[in-house]
Amino acid sequence: MKRVLVGMSGGIDSTATVRLLSEQGYAPIGVTLVLQDEQDGSPYAAAESAAAVARELGIPHETVDARREFTRSVLEPCWRELESGGTPNPCVFCNARVRFGMLARLADERGAEYIATGHYARIRRSAAGEWRIWRGADPVKDQSYFLHGLPLELLPRILFPLGAMRKTEIRELAKGWGLSNAEKSDSQDVCFADADGQYAEKLRLRFQGGCRPGVFVDESGRVLARHDGIHHYTIGQRRGLGFAAGERVKICAIDPVSGTITVSPRPEAVNARSVRSEDFRWHVTPLPLGAEVLAQVRYRQRPARATVAECRDGFLALEFSEPVFGVTRGQSLVVYRDDELLGGGTIAG
């Protein structure tokens, strides 16, 4: 029986992952990575929930303190991006730099051949026999966007049992199995966000970061109001600006040097015709100029048709067929061919 190390959060997805793998003949070992303290100040509330689920499933479970690595590889880089006017993608950082690498090391130490999580994505061989990431079958839950940074050498060892299923199927299976957390609501990036929405300011205080105040201006340069730091804002934002403009406006530009934030009522002001990444990594042979792809610049956004405008080592520039909303520095540019993930990187300013 092949051993598999399963990352467990205590939620329904990781629980269903354990149950499905058990039914497929694997021997799961549950592991919960503690990434940071929770709202009550305790680092182990989620781990205790996962341990209880593991007991219910009859599998071994352990808790591993990953707070130091998460702080160094995720939280601090996220603050640096916020400080310079970007909007970071913590889930991408975590998957690429912490979660999967740590699970693989733990699996090696415990003699497990595979690692698994409850992500809605698929890993399978391409026509050429190479391991690739593909979108999950559930278009609403697909999480491949967050996985473009995974070390490619780990792909043959990773199992995503939920990738070929829909969330509604998982909940029905959980009810049928009589799992105690079958009705538990989905988590919303609980390892990063917080209840009062002040994570940006909390990161600034934690890393003793600078605060770059400035002004809101309209497209003509007229000053509308002052703000107390660009780290609170992102491209496309229209709520929580702290002032009344007399019309619905959205942030269309952030100047990290002057601290000036430009807003506009025009929808097209927040749209972009192109995007570029300076740390792009292909999962396939780089595509030639003019090649057509599907590009995604935000998680909850439909992929847009685009063509390769420039491609060199670590750099990719695309031209969109139609303007795309909210291209934001610090978010991920992920490129697909149909459902196959071709590569990804961080959007440059």
DAVEN-V237124 format. One record per helix or strand of 2 or more residues. SS is the DSSP state (@ for helix, = for strand). FROM is the first residue (numbers start at 1). LEN is the number of residues. If there is no record, write none. Layout:
SS:FROM:LEN
SS:FROM:LEN
//
This chain:
=:3:5
@:12:12
=:27:8
@:45:13
=:61:5
@:67:17
@:90:20
=:114:3
=:121:5
=:131:5
@:144:4
@:152:6
=:158:2
@:167:11
@:199:8
=:214:4
=:223:5
@:230:3
=:250:5
=:261:4
@:267:4
=:271:7
=:281:2
=:292:5
=:304:9
=:315:11
=:332:6
=:340:8
//
